[in-house]
Amino acid sequence: MTGAEFEEFVAALFSGPGRTIEKTETSGDQGGDVVVRQGALREVVQAKRYAGAVSNAAVQEVVAAKAVYGCQSAWVVTNAWFTSGAEQLAEANDVELVSRERLQLFLESGRPPERRR
């Protein structure tokens, strides 16, 4: 699966009843790949298809994207895992992280992802 295909996969993962999915531009997306609308709530999602650990740079980017796209919450979704630095930064900025294991749980449930916090 390419990075672009992973972004499409993540967009489909977040779709569901009452949700509108908007894909951002492929380049110059300011750190956000998908914007999810559900009622008045707007969430930005960054999809990271990696072979190794996702660093805190991904969290920094999605925090910026949250402001750019006027969202109330932010997510980073990966097929891999996160560094401890990424986890610390996400906690400090209320960014929801979805690693390979949690992604598998969402797939098995058949429901769109929901925030833990």
ABEGO torsion letter per residue (X at the ends): XBAAAAAAAAAAAABEBGBBBBBBBABGAGGBABBBBBEABBBBBBBBBBABBBBAAAAAAAAAAAAAAGBABBBBBBABBBBAAAAAAAAAAGBBBBBAAAAAAAAAAGBBBBBAX
